[in-house]
Amino acid sequence: MAMTRTTFTLDEALAERARRLNVNISAAAREGVAAAVKRAMGEADRAAYQRFPEQPDSFWDEAEAWGTP
């Protein structure tokens, strides 16, 4: 997997606590961004579904019957 460098701002007290607890800030940031992206993708998917909800489609009635003699 290719990586890219990113700079972000972190509250000084939180950064100090993370250091004292041996929290890998880079790994925690990656996990947080991955979780935020997953959540945003889910929200976008739900919004798209709400804009264009599934509708009955008679084409699939026949398609499901293909295997029936």
mmCIF file as Biopython writes it, N, C-alpha, C and O atoms, coordinates in Angstrom:
data_model
#
loop_
_atom_site.group_PDB
_atom_site.id
_atom_site.type_symbol
_atom_site.label_atom_id
_atom_site.label_alt_id
_atom_site.label_comp_id
_atom_site.label_asym_id
_atom_site.label_entity_id
_atom_site.label_seq_id
_atom_site.pdbx_PDB_ins_code
_atom_site.Cartn_x
_atom_site.Cartn_y
_atom_site.Cartn_z
_atom_site.occupancy
_atom_site.B_iso_or_equiv
_atom_site.auth_seq_id
_atom_site.auth_asym_id
_atom_site.pdbx_PDB_model_num
ATOM 1   N N  . MET A ? 1  ? 0.852   -1.168  0.000   1.0 0.0 1  A 1 
ATOM 2   C CA . MET A ? 1  ? 0.000   0.000   0.000   1.0 0.0 1  A 1 
ATOM 3   C C  . MET A ? 1  ? 0.900   1.234   0.000   1.0 0.0 1  A 1 
ATOM 4   O O  . MET A ? 1  ? 1.835   1.327   0.795   1.0 0.0 1  A 1 
ATOM 5   N N  . ALA A ? 2  ? 0.613   2.174   -0.891  1.0 0.0 2  A 1 
ATOM 6   C CA . ALA A ? 2  ? 1.369   3.421   -0.954  1.0 0.0 2  A 1 
ATOM 7   C C  . ALA A ? 2  ? 0.909   4.344   0.171   1.0 0.0 2  A 1 
ATOM 8   O O  . ALA A ? 2  ? -0.272  4.382   0.517   1.0 0.0 2  A 1 
ATOM 9   N N  . MET A ? 3  ? 1.844   5.074   0.726   1.0 0.0 3  A 1 
ATOM 10  C CA . MET A ? 3  ? 1.525   6.002   1.819   1.0 0.0 3  A 1 
ATOM 11  C C  . MET A ? 3  ? 1.808   7.424   1.358   1.0 0.0 3  A 1 
ATOM 12  O O  . MET A ? 3  ? 2.625   7.648   0.464   1.0 0.0 3  A 1 
ATOM 13  N N  . THR A ? 4  ? 1.132   8.375   1.971   1.0 0.0 4  A 1 
ATOM 14  C CA . THR A ? 4  ? 1.392   9.784   1.724   1.0 0.0 4  A 1 
ATOM 15  C C  . THR A ? 4  ? 1.563   10.487  3.064   1.0 0.0 4  A 1 
ATOM 16  O O  . THR A ? 4  ? 0.940   10.111  4.058   1.0 0.0 4  A 1 
ATOM 17  N N  . ARG A ? 5  ? 2.401   11.497  3.082   1.0 0.0 5  A 1 
ATOM 18  C CA . ARG A ? 5  ? 2.599   12.262  4.316   1.0 0.0 5  A 1 
ATOM 19  C C  . ARG A ? 5  ? 1.507   13.304  4.444   1.0 0.0 5  A 1 
ATOM 20  O O  . ARG A ? 5  ? 1.120   13.939  3.463   1.0 0.0 5  A 1 
ATOM 21  N N  . THR A ? 6  ? 1.018   13.472  5.649   1.0 0.0 6  A 1 
ATOM 22  C CA . THR A ? 6  ? -0.013  14.464  5.931   1.0 0.0 6  A 1 
ATOM 23  C C  . THR A ? 6  ? 0.314   15.120  7.263   1.0 0.0 6  A 1 
ATOM 24  O O  . THR A ? 6  ? 0.782   14.464  8.194   1.0 0.0 6  A 1 
ATOM 25  N N  . THR A ? 7  ? 0.069   16.398  7.341   1.0 0.0 7  A 1 
ATOM 26  C CA . THR A ? 7  ? 0.282   17.126  8.586   1.0 0.0 7  A 1 
ATOM 27  C C  . THR A ? 7  ? -1.079  17.510  9.150   1.0 0.0 7  A 1 
ATOM 28  O O  . THR A ? 7  ? -1.964  17.937  8.409   1.0 0.0 7  A 1 
ATOM 29  N N  . PHE A ? 8  ? -1.247  17.360  10.452  1.0 0.0 8  A 1 
ATOM 30  C CA . PHE A ? 8  ? -2.491  17.778  11.079  1.0 0.0 8  A 1 
ATOM 31  C C  . PHE A ? 8  ? -2.172  18.384  12.434  1.0 0.0 8  A 1 
ATOM 32  O O  . PHE A ? 8  ? -1.084  18.189  12.977  1.0 0.0 8  A 1 
ATOM 33  N N  . THR A ? 9  ? -3.118  19.110  12.965  1.0 0.0 9  A 1 
ATOM 34  C CA . THR A ? 9  ? -2.952  19.779  14.250  1.0 0.0 9  A 1 
ATOM 35  C C  . THR A ? 9  ? -3.641  18.958  15.326  1.0 0.0 9  A 1 
ATOM 36  O O  . THR A ? 9  ? -4.763  18.485  15.148  1.0 0.0 9  A 1 
ATOM 37  N N  . LEU A ? 10 ? -2.948  18.799  16.444  1.0 0.0 10 A 1 
ATOM 38  C CA . LEU A ? 10 ? -3.466  18.005  17.550  1.0 0.0 10 A 1 
ATOM 39  C C  . LEU A ? 10 ? -3.337  18.826  18.825  1.0 0.0 10 A 1 
ATOM 40  O O  . LEU A ? 10 ? -2.312  19.468  19.055  1.0 0.0 10 A 1 
ATOM 41  N N  . ASP A ? 11 ? -4.359  18.805  19.639  1.0 0.0 11 A 1 
ATOM 42  C CA . ASP A ? 11 ? -4.335  19.505  20.914  1.0 0.0 11 A 1 
ATOM 43  C C  . ASP A ? 11 ? -3.094  19.073  21.701  1.0 0.0 11 A 1 
ATOM 44  O O  . ASP A ? 11 ? -2.807  17.880  21.805  1.0 0.0 11 A 1 
ATOM 45  N N  . GLU A ? 12 ? -2.371  20.029  22.244  1.0 0.0 12 A 1 
ATOM 46  C CA . GLU A ? 12 ? -1.109  19.753  22.933  1.0 0.0 12 A 1 
ATOM 47  C C  . GLU A ? 12 ? -1.278  18.788  24.107  1.0 0.0 12 A 1 
ATOM 48  O O  . GLU A ? 12 ? -0.468  17.878  24.284  1.0 0.0 12 A 1 
ATOM 49  N N  . ALA A ? 13 ? -2.317  18.982  24.902  1.0 0.0 13 A 1 
ATOM 50  C CA . ALA A ? 13 ? -2.539  18.104  26.056  1.0 0.0 13 A 1 
ATOM 51  C C  . ALA A ? 13 ? -2.852  16.679  25.606  1.0 0.0 13 A 1 
ATOM 52  O O  . ALA A ? 13 ? -2.396  15.713  26.219  1.0 0.0 13 A 1 
ATOM 53  N N  . LEU A ? 14 ? -3.626  16.555  24.543  1.0 0.0 14 A 1 
ATOM 54  C CA . LEU A ? 14 ? -3.955  15.228  24.025  1.0 0.0 14 A 1 
ATOM 55  C C  . LEU A ? 14 ? -2.707  14.541  23.475  1.0 0.0 14 A 1 
ATOM 56  O O  . LEU A ? 14 ? -2.506  13.345  23.686  1.0 0.0 14 A 1 
ATOM 57  N N  . ALA A ? 15 ? -1.879  15.295  22.775  1.0 0.0 15 A 1 
ATOM 58  C CA . ALA A ? 15 ? -0.636  14.734  22.243  1.0 0.0 15 A 1 
ATOM 59  C C  . ALA A ? 15 ? 0.266   14.260  23.383  1.0 0.0 15 A 1 
ATOM 60  O O  . ALA A ? 15 ? 0.882   13.198  23.287  1.0 0.0 15 A 1 
ATOM 61  N N  . GLU A ? 16 ? 0.346   15.031  24.445  1.0 0.0 16 A 1 
ATOM 62  C CA . GLU A ? 16 ? 1.180   14.644  25.593  1.0 0.0 16 A 1 
ATOM 63  C C  . GLU A ? 16 ? 0.637   13.381  26.258  1.0 0.0 16 A 1 
ATOM 64  O O  . GLU A ? 16 ? 1.408   12.492  26.619  1.0 0.0 16 A 1 
ATOM 65  N N  . ARG A ? 17 ? -0.675  13.295  26.420  1.0 0.0 17 A 1 
ATOM 66  C CA . ARG A ? 17 ? -1.269  12.079  26.999  1.0 0.0 17 A 1 
ATOM 67  C C  . ARG A ? 17 ? -0.973  10.868  26.130  1.0 0.0 17 A 1 
ATOM 68  O O  . ARG A ? 17 ? -0.641  9.794   26.632  1.0 0.0 17 A 1 
ATOM 69  N N  . ALA A ? 18 ? -1.097  11.050  24.835  1.0 0.0 18 A 1 
ATOM 70  C CA . ALA A ? 18 ? -0.823  9.947   23.908  1.0 0.0 18 A 1 
ATOM 71  C C  . ALA A ? 18 ? 0.625   9.485   24.053  1.0 0.0 18 A 1 
ATOM 72  O O  . ALA A ? 18 ? 0.892   8.283   24.080  1.0 0.0 18 A 1 
ATOM 73  N N  . ARG A ? 19 ? 1.553   10.422  24.145  1.0 0.0 19 A 1 
ATOM 74  C CA . ARG A ? 19 ? 2.972   10.055  24.317  1.0 0.0 19 A 1 
ATOM 75  C C  . ARG A ? 19 ? 3.183   9.289   25.620  1.0 0.0 19 A 1 
ATOM 76  O O  . ARG A ? 19 ? 3.875   8.270   25.646  1.0 0.0 19 A 1 
ATOM 77  N N  . ARG A ? 20 ? 2.578   9.790   26.707  1.0 0.0 20 A 1 
ATOM 78  C CA . ARG A ? 20 ? 2.743   9.121   28.004  1.0 0.0 20 A 1 
ATOM 79  C C  . ARG A ? 20 ? 2.169   7.712   27.996  1.0 0.0 20 A 1 
ATOM 80  O O  . ARG A ? 20 ? 2.682   6.829   28.682  1.0 0.0 20 A 1 
ATOM 81  N N  . LEU A ? 21 ? 1.126   7.500   27.238  1.0 0.0 21 A 1 
ATOM 82  C CA . LEU A ? 21 ? 0.481   6.185   27.173  1.0 0.0 21 A 1 
ATOM 83  C C  . LEU A ? 21 ? 1.033   5.317   26.036  1.0 0.0 21 A 1 
ATOM 84  O O  . LEU A ? 21 ? 0.513   4.237   25.753  1.0 0.0 21 A 1 
ATOM 85  N N  . ASN A ? 22 ? 2.093   5.811   25.394  1.0 0.0 22 A 1 
ATOM 86  C CA . ASN A ? 22 ? 2.720   5.087   24.272  1.0 0.0 22 A 1 
ATOM 87  C C  . ASN A ? 22 ? 1.743   4.801   23.136  1.0 0.0 22 A 1 
ATOM 88  O O  . ASN A ? 22 ? 1.802   3.744   22.508  1.0 0.0 22 A 1 
ATOM 89  N N  . VAL A ? 23 ? 0.847   5.746   22.878  1.0 0.0 23 A 1 
ATOM 90  C CA . VAL A ? 23 ? -0.076  5.619   21.749  1.0 0.0 23 A 1 
ATOM 91  C C  . VAL A ? 23 ? 0.672   6.034   20.486  1.0 0.0 23 A 1 
ATOM 92  O O  . VAL A ? 23 ? 1.273   7.107   20.440  1.0 0.0 23 A 1 
ATOM 93  N N  . ASN A ? 24 ? 0.635   5.192   19.474  1.0 0.0 24 A 1 
ATOM 94  C CA . ASN A ? 24 ? 1.238   5.516   18.187  1.0 0.0 24 A 1 
ATOM 95  C C  . ASN A ? 24 ? 0.294   6.495   17.490  1.0 0.0 24 A 1 
ATOM 96  O O  . ASN A ? 24 ? -0.759  6.103   16.986  1.0 0.0 24 A 1 
ATOM 97  N N  . ILE A ? 25 ? 0.679   7.765   17.468  1.0 0.0 25 A 1 
ATOM 98  C CA . ILE A ? 25 ? -0.202  8.806   16.945  1.0 0.0 25 A 1 
ATOM 99  C C  . ILE A ? 25 ? -0.466  8.608   15.457  1.0 0.0 25 A 1 
ATOM 100 O O  . ILE A ? 25 ? -1.585  8.836   14.998  1.0 0.0 25 A 1 
ATOM 101 N N  . SER A ? 26 ? 0.535   8.192   14.700  1.0 0.0 26 A 1 
ATOM 102 C CA . SER A ? 26 ? 0.327   7.954   13.264  1.0 0.0 26 A 1 
ATOM 103 C C  . SER A ? 26 ? -0.687  6.845   13.036  1.0 0.0 26 A 1 
ATOM 104 O O  . SER A ? 26 ? -1.585  6.978   12.205  1.0 0.0 26 A 1 
ATOM 105 N N  . ALA A ? 27 ? -0.542  5.748   13.777  1.0 0.0 27 A 1 
ATOM 106 C CA . ALA A ? 27 ? -1.482  4.629   13.628  1.0 0.0 27 A 1 
ATOM 107 C C  . ALA A ? 27 ? -2.880  5.048   14.066  1.0 0.0 27 A 1 
ATOM 108 O O  . ALA A ? 27 ? -3.869  4.701   13.419  1.0 0.0 27 A 1 
ATOM 109 N N  . ALA A ? 28 ? -2.960  5.793   15.162  1.0 0.0 28 A 1 
ATOM 110 C CA . ALA A ? 28 ? -4.268  6.248   15.640  1.0 0.0 28 A 1 
ATOM 111 C C  . ALA A ? 28 ? -4.920  7.179   14.618  1.0 0.0 28 A 1 
ATOM 112 O O  . ALA A ? 28 ? -6.129  7.112   14.397  1.0 0.0 28 A 1 
ATOM 113 N N  . ALA A ? 29 ? -4.122  8.042   13.999  1.0 0.0 29 A 1 
ATOM 114 C CA . ALA A ? 29 ? -4.655  8.944   12.976  1.0 0.0 29 A 1 
ATOM 115 C C  . ALA A ? 29 ? -5.147  8.148   11.772  1.0 0.0 29 A 1 
ATOM 116 O O  . ALA A ? 29 ? -6.220  8.431   11.238  1.0 0.0 29 A 1 
ATOM 117 N N  . ARG A ? 30 ? -4.367  7.151   11.339  1.0 0.0 30 A 1 
ATOM 118 C CA . ARG A ? 30 ? -4.800  6.310   10.209  1.0 0.0 30 A 1 
ATOM 119 C C  . ARG A ? 30 ? -6.120  5.621   10.527  1.0 0.0 30 A 1 
ATOM 120 O O  . ARG A ? 30 ? -7.032  5.600   9.700   1.0 0.0 30 A 1 
ATOM 121 N N  . GLU A ? 31 ? -6.220  5.054   11.734  1.0 0.0 31 A 1 
ATOM 122 C CA . GLU A ? 31 ? -7.454  4.366   12.137  1.0 0.0 31 A 1 
ATOM 123 C C  . GLU A ? 31 ? -8.632  5.341   12.174  1.0 0.0 31 A 1 
ATOM 124 O O  . GLU A ? 31 ? -9.735  5.013   11.737  1.0 0.0 31 A 1 
ATOM 125 N N  . GLY A ? 32 ? -8.388  6.531   12.696  1.0 0.0 32 A 1 
ATOM 126 C CA . GLY A ? 32 ? -9.452  7.535   12.773  1.0 0.0 32 A 1 
ATOM 127 C C  . GLY A ? 32 ? -9.912  7.999   11.403  1.0 0.0 32 A 1 
ATOM 128 O O  . GLY A ? 32 ? -11.110 8.150   11.167  1.0 0.0 32 A 1 
ATOM 129 N N  . VAL A ? 33 ? -8.966  8.225   10.499  1.0 0.0 33 A 1 
ATOM 130 C CA . VAL A ? 33 ? -9.333  8.648   9.143   1.0 0.0 33 A 1 
ATOM 131 C C  . VAL A ? 33 ? -10.064 7.522   8.426   1.0 0.0 33 A 1 
ATOM 132 O O  . VAL A ? 33 ? -11.047 7.770   7.728   1.0 0.0 33 A 1 
ATOM 133 N N  . ALA A ? 34 ? -9.596  6.285   8.591   1.0 0.0 34 A 1 
ATOM 134 C CA . ALA A ? 34 ? -10.271 5.143   7.958   1.0 0.0 34 A 1 
ATOM 135 C C  . ALA A ? 34 ? -11.707 5.024   8.461   1.0 0.0 34 A 1 
ATOM 136 O O  . ALA A ? 34 ? -12.620 4.777   7.673   1.0 0.0 34 A 1 
ATOM 137 N N  . ALA A ? 35 ? -11.911 5.196   9.753   1.0 0.0 35 A 1 
ATOM 138 C CA . ALA A ? 35 ? -13.258 5.124   10.325  1.0 0.0 35 A 1 
ATOM 139 C C  . ALA A ? 35 ? -14.129 6.268   9.805   1.0 0.0 35 A 1 
ATOM 140 O O  . ALA A ? 35 ? -15.306 6.066   9.508   1.0 0.0 35 A 1 
ATOM 141 N N  . ALA A ? 36 ? -13.556 7.466   9.694   1.0 0.0 36 A 1 
ATOM 142 C CA . ALA A ? 36 ? -14.314 8.616   9.197   1.0 0.0 36 A 1 
ATOM 143 C C  . ALA A ? 36 ? -14.698 8.422   7.734   1.0 0.0 36 A 1 
ATOM 144 O O  . ALA A ? 36 ? -15.806 8.778   7.332   1.0 0.0 36 A 1 
ATOM 145 N N  . VAL A ? 37 ? -13.796 7.862   6.936   1.0 0.0 37 A 1 
ATOM 146 C CA . VAL A ? 37 ? -14.094 7.601   5.523   1.0 0.0 37 A 1 
ATOM 147 C C  . VAL A ? 37 ? -15.190 6.552   5.405   1.0 0.0 37 A 1 
ATOM 148 O O  . VAL A ? 37 ? -16.115 6.710   4.608   1.0 0.0 37 A 1 
ATOM 149 N N  . LYS A ? 38 ? -15.096 5.483   6.190   1.0 0.0 38 A 1 
ATOM 150 C CA . LYS A ? 38 ? -16.121 4.432   6.157   1.0 0.0 38 A 1 
ATOM 151 C C  . LYS A ? 38 ? -17.487 5.008   6.527   1.0 0.0 38 A 1 
ATOM 152 O O  . LYS A ? 38 ? -18.493 4.709   5.883   1.0 0.0 38 A 1 
ATOM 153 N N  . ARG A ? 39 ? -17.511 5.834   7.569   1.0 0.0 39 A 1 
ATOM 154 C CA . ARG A ? 39 ? -18.765 6.454   8.008   1.0 0.0 39 A 1 
ATOM 155 C C  . ARG A ? 39 ? -19.315 7.382   6.918   1.0 0.0 39 A 1 
ATOM 156 O O  . ARG A ? 39 ? -20.514 7.360   6.641   1.0 0.0 39 A 1 
ATOM 157 N N  . ALA A ? 40 ? -18.451 8.197   6.296   1.0 0.0 40 A 1 
ATOM 158 C CA . ALA A ? 40 ? -18.884 9.127   5.248   1.0 0.0 40 A 1 
ATOM 159 C C  . ALA A ? 40 ? -19.407 8.375   4.028   1.0 0.0 40 A 1 
ATOM 160 O O  . ALA A ? 40 ? -20.375 8.805   3.400   1.0 0.0 40 A 1 
ATOM 161 N N  . MET A ? 41 ? -18.770 7.250   3.690   1.0 0.0 41 A 1 
ATOM 162 C CA . MET A ? 41 ? -19.247 6.448   2.563   1.0 0.0 41 A 1 
ATOM 163 C C  . MET A ? 41 ? -20.629 5.876   2.856   1.0 0.0 41 A 1 
ATOM 164 O O  . MET A ? 41 ? -21.492 5.859   1.978   1.0 0.0 41 A 1 
ATOM 165 N N  . GLY A ? 42 ? -20.841 5.414   4.072   1.0 0.0 42 A 1 
ATOM 166 C CA . GLY A ? 42 ? -22.154 4.901   4.460   1.0 0.0 42 A 1 
ATOM 167 C C  . GLY A ? 42 ? -23.218 5.982   4.407   1.0 0.0 42 A 1 
ATOM 168 O O  . GLY A ? 42 ? -24.333 5.748   3.939   1.0 0.0 42 A 1 
ATOM 169 N N  . GLU A ? 43 ? -22.866 7.175   4.894   1.0 0.0 43 A 1 
ATOM 170 C CA . GLU A ? 43 ? -23.815 8.289   4.860   1.0 0.0 43 A 1 
ATOM 171 C C  . GLU A ? 43 ? -24.141 8.678   3.423   1.0 0.0 43 A 1 
ATOM 172 O O  . GLU A ? 43 ? -25.295 8.961   3.103   1.0 0.0 43 A 1 
ATOM 173 N N  . ALA A ? 44 ? -23.124 8.695   2.548   1.0 0.0 44 A 1 
ATOM 174 C CA . ALA A ? 44 ? -23.348 9.026   1.138   1.0 0.0 44 A 1 
ATOM 175 C C  . ALA A ? 44 ? -24.227 7.973   0.477   1.0 0.0 44 A 1 
ATOM 176 O O  . ALA A ? 44 ? -25.100 8.302   -0.327  1.0 0.0 44 A 1 
ATOM 177 N N  . ASP A ? 45 ? -23.997 6.708   0.817   1.0 0.0 45 A 1 
ATOM 178 C CA . ASP A ? 45 ? -24.798 5.625   0.256   1.0 0.0 45 A 1 
ATOM 179 C C  . ASP A ? 45 ? -26.255 5.751   0.695   1.0 0.0 45 A 1 
ATOM 180 O O  . ASP A ? 45 ? -27.171 5.608   -0.115  1.0 0.0 45 A 1 
ATOM 181 N N  . ARG A ? 46 ? -26.461 6.022   1.990   1.0 0.0 46 A 1 
ATOM 182 C CA . ARG A ? 46 ? -27.828 6.190   2.492   1.0 0.0 46 A 1 
ATOM 183 C C  . ARG A ? 46 ? -28.518 7.387   1.835   1.0 0.0 46 A 1 
ATOM 184 O O  . ARG A ? 46 ? -29.696 7.315   1.486   1.0 0.0 46 A 1 
ATOM 185 N N  . ALA A ? 47 ? -27.781 8.485   1.668   1.0 0.0 47 A 1 
ATOM 186 C CA . ALA A ? 47 ? -28.359 9.678   1.036   1.0 0.0 47 A 1 
ATOM 187 C C  . ALA A ? 47 ? -28.739 9.382   -0.414  1.0 0.0 47 A 1 
ATOM 188 O O  . ALA A ? 47 ? -29.795 9.813   -0.878  1.0 0.0 47 A 1 
ATOM 189 N N  . ALA A ? 48 ? -27.890 8.653   -1.128  1.0 0.0 48 A 1 
ATOM 190 C CA . ALA A ? 48 ? -28.200 8.292   -2.517  1.0 0.0 48 A 1 
ATOM 191 C C  . ALA A ? 48 ? -29.428 7.399   -2.567  1.0 0.0 48 A 1 
ATOM 192 O O  . ALA A ? 48 ? -30.281 7.560   -3.439  1.0 0.0 48 A 1 
ATOM 193 N N  . TYR A ? 49 ? -29.520 6.462   -1.640  1.0 0.0 49 A 1 
ATOM 194 C CA . TYR A ? 49 ? -30.686 5.573   -1.608  1.0 0.0 49 A 1 
ATOM 195 C C  . TYR A ? 49 ? -31.958 6.369   -1.328  1.0 0.0 49 A 1 
ATOM 196 O O  . TYR A ? 49 ? -33.010 6.087   -1.903  1.0 0.0 49 A 1 
ATOM 197 N N  . GLN A ? 50 ? -31.863 7.356   -0.451  1.0 0.0 50 A 1 
ATOM 198 C CA . GLN A ? 50 ? -33.042 8.170   -0.142  1.0 0.0 50 A 1 
ATOM 199 C C  . GLN A ? 50 ? -33.454 9.020   -1.346  1.0 0.0 50 A 1 
ATOM 200 O O  . GLN A ? 50 ? -34.642 9.249   -1.573  1.0 0.0 50 A 1 
ATOM 201 N N  . ARG A ? 51 ? -32.460 9.488   -2.118  1.0 0.0 51 A 1 
ATOM 202 C CA . ARG A ? 51 ? -32.784 10.260  -3.320  1.0 0.0 51 A 1 
ATOM 203 C C  . ARG A ? 51 ? -33.380 9.374   -4.407  1.0 0.0 51 A 1 
ATOM 204 O O  . ARG A ? 51 ? -34.275 9.793   -5.140  1.0 0.0 51 A 1 
ATOM 205 N N  . PHE A ? 52 ? -32.876 8.142   -4.504  1.0 0.0 52 A 1 
ATOM 206 C CA . PHE A ? 52 ? -33.311 7.214   -5.549  1.0 0.0 52 A 1 
ATOM 207 C C  . PHE A ? 52 ? -33.653 5.861   -4.930  1.0 0.0 52 A 1 
ATOM 208 O O  . PHE A ? 52 ? -32.907 4.899   -5.112  1.0 0.0 52 A 1 
ATOM 209 N N  . PRO A ? 53 ? -34.771 5.768   -4.199  1.0 0.0 53 A 1 
ATOM 210 C CA . PRO A ? 53 ? -35.108 4.497   -3.542  1.0 0.0 53 A 1 
ATOM 211 C C  . PRO A ? 53 ? -35.414 3.408   -4.573  1.0 0.0 53 A 1 
ATOM 212 O O  . PRO A ? 53 ? -35.774 3.693   -5.715  1.0 0.0 53 A 1 
ATOM 213 N N  . GLU A ? 54 ? -35.262 2.170   -4.144  1.0 0.0 54 A 1 
ATOM 214 C CA . GLU A ? 54 ? -35.564 1.049   -5.028  1.0 0.0 54 A 1 
ATOM 215 C C  . GLU A ? 54 ? -37.037 1.083   -5.410  1.0 0.0 54 A 1 
ATOM 216 O O  . GLU A ? 54 ? -37.902 1.415   -4.600  1.0 0.0 54 A 1 
ATOM 217 N N  . GLN A ? 55 ? -37.293 0.735   -6.645  1.0 0.0 55 A 1 
ATOM 218 C CA . GLN A ? 55 ? -38.657 0.680   -7.159  1.0 0.0 55 A 1 
ATOM 219 C C  . GLN A ? 55 ? -38.889 -0.712  -7.731  1.0 0.0 55 A 1 
ATOM 220 O O  . GLN A ? 55 ? -37.945 -1.342  -8.208  1.0 0.0 55 A 1 
ATOM 221 N N  . PRO A ? 56 ? -40.106 -1.198  -7.695  1.0 0.0 56 A 1 
ATOM 222 C CA . PRO A ? 56 ? -40.390 -2.479  -8.338  1.0 0.0 56 A 1 
ATOM 223 C C  . PRO A ? 56 ? -40.023 -2.401  -9.823  1.0 0.0 56 A 1 
ATOM 224 O O  . PRO A ? 56 ? -40.259 -1.379  -10.469 1.0 0.0 56 A 1 
ATOM 225 N N  . ASP A ? 57 ? -39.455 -3.464  -10.354 1.0 0.0 57 A 1 
ATOM 226 C CA . ASP A ? 57 ? -39.032 -3.505  -11.754 1.0 0.0 57 A 1 
ATOM 227 C C  . ASP A ? 57 ? -39.490 -4.829  -12.339 1.0 0.0 57 A 1 
ATOM 228 O O  . ASP A ? 57 ? -38.984 -5.886  -11.962 1.0 0.0 57 A 1 
ATOM 229 N N  . SER A ? 58 ? -40.437 -4.777  -13.248 1.0 0.0 58 A 1 
ATOM 230 C CA . SER A ? 58 ? -41.011 -6.006  -13.797 1.0 0.0 58 A 1 
ATOM 231 C C  . SER A ? 58 ? -39.980 -6.839  -14.555 1.0 0.0 58 A 1 
ATOM 232 O O  . SER A ? 58 ? -40.179 -8.042  -14.725 1.0 0.0 58 A 1 
ATOM 233 N N  . PHE A ? 59 ? -38.888 -6.234  -15.014 1.0 0.0 59 A 1 
ATOM 234 C CA . PHE A ? 59 ? -37.839 -6.997  -15.698 1.0 0.0 59 A 1 
ATOM 235 C C  . PHE A ? 59 ? -37.347 -8.146  -14.826 1.0 0.0 59 A 1 
ATOM 236 O O  . PHE A ? 59 ? -37.133 -9.254  -15.317 1.0 0.0 59 A 1 
ATOM 237 N N  . TRP A ? 60 ? -37.169 -7.885  -13.542 1.0 0.0 60 A 1 
ATOM 238 C CA . TRP A ? 60 ? -36.614 -8.900  -12.650 1.0 0.0 60 A 1 
ATOM 239 C C  . TRP A ? 60 ? -37.595 -10.033 -12.379 1.0 0.0 60 A 1 
ATOM 240 O O  . TRP A ? 60 ? -37.174 -11.130 -12.011 1.0 0.0 60 A 1 
ATOM 241 N N  . ASP A ? 61 ? -38.886 -9.795  -12.550 1.0 0.0 61 A 1 
ATOM 242 C CA . ASP A ? 61 ? -39.851 -10.888 -12.396 1.0 0.0 61 A 1 
ATOM 243 C C  . ASP A ? 61 ? -39.549 -11.985 -13.410 1.0 0.0 61 A 1 
ATOM 244 O O  . ASP A ? 61 ? -39.554 -13.168 -13.070 1.0 0.0 61 A 1 
ATOM 245 N N  . GLU A ? 62 ? -39.288 -11.595 -14.650 1.0 0.0 62 A 1 
ATOM 246 C CA . GLU A ? 62 ? -38.952 -12.571 -15.682 1.0 0.0 62 A 1 
ATOM 247 C C  . GLU A ? 62 ? -37.556 -13.138 -15.468 1.0 0.0 62 A 1 
ATOM 248 O O  . GLU A ? 62 ? -37.341 -14.332 -15.676 1.0 0.0 62 A 1 
ATOM 249 N N  . ALA A ? 63 ? -36.624 -12.325 -15.066 1.0 0.0 63 A 1 
ATOM 250 C CA . ALA A ? 63 ? -35.245 -12.785 -14.877 1.0 0.0 63 A 1 
ATOM 251 C C  . ALA A ? 63 ? -35.182 -13.868 -13.808 1.0 0.0 63 A 1 
ATOM 252 O O  . ALA A ? 63 ? -34.411 -14.818 -13.946 1.0 0.0 63 A 1 
ATOM 253 N N  . GLU A ? 64 ? -35.967 -13.748 -12.756 1.0 0.0 64 A 1 
ATOM 254 C CA . GLU A ? 64 ? -35.965 -14.746 -11.696 1.0 0.0 64 A 1 
ATOM 255 C C  . GLU A ? 64 ? -36.610 -16.051 -12.149 1.0 0.0 64 A 1 
ATOM 256 O O  . GLU A ? 64 ? -36.380 -17.095 -11.539 1.0 0.0 64 A 1 
ATOM 257 N N  . ALA A ? 65 ? -37.411 -16.007 -13.209 1.0 0.0 65 A 1 
ATOM 258 C CA . ALA A ? 65 ? -38.119 -17.193 -13.681 1.0 0.0 65 A 1 
ATOM 259 C C  . ALA A ? 65 ? -37.330 -17.964 -14.734 1.0 0.0 65 A 1 
ATOM 260 O O  . ALA A ? 65 ? -37.810 -18.993 -15.210 1.0 0.0 65 A 1 
ATOM 261 N N  . TRP A ? 66 ? -36.128 -17.503 -15.121 1.0 0.0 66 A 1 
ATOM 262 C CA . TRP A ? 66 ? -35.363 -18.159 -16.178 1.0 0.0 66 A 1 
ATOM 263 C C  . TRP A ? 66 ? -35.099 -19.628 -15.872 1.0 0.0 66 A 1 
ATOM 264 O O  . TRP A ? 66 ? -35.159 -20.459 -16.777 1.0 0.0 66 A 1 
ATOM 265 N N  . GLY A ? 67 ? -34.813 -19.962 -14.638 1.0 0.0 67 A 1 
ATOM 266 C CA . GLY A ? 67 ? -34.479 -21.344 -14.299 1.0 0.0 67 A 1 
ATOM 267 C C  . GLY A ? 67 ? -35.698 -22.231 -14.116 1.0 0.0 67 A 1 
ATOM 268 O O  . GLY A ? 67 ? -35.555 -23.436 -13.909 1.0 0.0 67 A 1 
ATOM 269 N N  . THR A ? 68 ? -36.880 -21.667 -14.187 1.0 0.0 68 A 1 
ATOM 270 C CA . THR A ? 68 ? -38.112 -22.433 -13.968 1.0 0.0 68 A 1 
ATOM 271 C C  . THR A ? 68 ? -38.584 -23.051 -15.287 1.0 0.0 68 A 1 
ATOM 272 O O  . THR A ? 68 ? -38.647 -22.354 -16.299 1.0 0.0 68 A 1 
ATOM 273 N N  . PRO A ? 69 ? -38.920 -24.363 -15.293 1.0 0.0 69 A 1 
ATOM 274 C CA . PRO A ? 69 ? -39.385 -24.988 -16.547 1.0 0.0 69 A 1 
ATOM 275 C C  . PRO A ? 69 ? -40.736 -24.474 -16.987 1.0 0.0 69 A 1 
ATOM 276 O O  . PRO A ? 69 ? -41.255 -24.904 -18.017 1.0 0.0 69 A 1 
#
